[in-house]
Amino acid sequence: MPTFATTMDTKEPSYIEGIGWRYETEHSMLRRMNDHDYQSRCIYMFTLTLADRSQPLLGRLAIDDEGTPRLLPSPLGRRVAGEWQALSREYPQVDVMRLQLMEEHLHVVVFVRQRIPKHIGKLIGIVKNRCNKHYWQMLTEQGRLAPKGQQTPPPLFSENFQDTILSHEGQLKDMIRYVEDNPRRAMTKRSHPDLFKVVSELNVTIPAQGTPEQRLTFAAIGNRWLLDRAVRMQVRCHRSDSPENLQLIARQKEYFLDRGQKGGVVVSPCISAGEKEIARAALDAKQPLIVLMENGFPPLYKPPGKYFEACAEGLLLMLAPWPYHMERRTITRQQCLALNDMAAALSTEPWTAEREQSLKEQRGGNGSEDG
């Protein structure tokens, strides 16, 4: 598993329910992988952001004559794109496969076909420095930059960059699709700002009969008003792959999709294969879903794949009870149990053994009770 460069200093650990004692990590999407050779043959997707993201310096989003969102590059944006193409001419080992300018950042897919003489970060630094000169020329022409030596000119891009390294079959197609789809996704987010805003602390009060109210706190993104729906149904499936349990999962899917057509909301941490199958079926059927996540949300988070489309349509709410972490972790049994308990608390119809048995009897089967 890749390791990331970081520092621990002298921080005090804190206890996180469902996880245990952890040191607070200062997260960054800009760390390099310690065990990767950045001069070797490899395919990357790089993201560079402007130092000042308040201005659309690289271009403007617009809808073309065919109704497709496009980025119309500014003169500066065209010069930036030109510097990436010049990099390929200067270093023939480096192939710029895709470049997508956005208003205040860019994505580029780069194929290093043969070993390069420098760390790929050094080559990106060359491009950024050349782009700086175009930026400073623009500022000088606009009268916004004093003559050379009288002030320190601002950089165009922020320090460092984010990289994604191709590691498995099929990933390149996903990289290119993501880069090319960025204008549409950005336009969608702009049209639905409330649905794509990460809420750091969403407090949910769970009423209880005869006991004190329970209060849960989540990071959240999506349609928070799904929590107000009258029917919220917990999905909980056994992990067994026995024929009996697979048959039970098929019946559960039919049950939840039927209830979803009547306005019910599926609530699940999507841990087991059956829970994931039912959640996918709900999204495919354009039915609402509340999903609980083991991991939180990084800055500027955007839901992936089908989740993005569901979020734009107001059909998704993602909830994360624990802080965001960059490292890949295997979810623990304690966390699974905690997420299932939260799903039950958020539901007006928690999944129970009695409900399961009733479903079996209605459908005429004997499902496995193995968990």
Buried (B, 14 or more C-beta within 10 A) or exposed (E): EEEBEBEEEEEEEEEBEBBEEEEEBEBBBEBBEEEBEBBEEBBBBBBBBBBEEEEBBBBEBEEEEEEEBBBBBBEBBEBBBEBBEBBBEEBEBBBBBBBBBBBBBBBBBBBBEEEBEEEBBEBBBBBBEBBBEBBBEBBBEEEEBEEEEEEEBEBBBBEBBBBBBBEEEEBBEBBBEBBEBBBBBBBBBEEBEEBBEBBEEBEBEEEEEEEEEEEBEBBBBBBBEBBEBEEBBBBBBBBBEEEBBBBBBBBBBBBBBEBBEEEBBBBBBBBBBBBBBBBBBBBEEEBBBBBBBBBBBBEEBBBEEBBBBBBBBBBBBBBBBBBBBBEEEEBEEEBBEBBBBBBBBBBEBBBEEEBBEEBBEEBEEEBBEEE
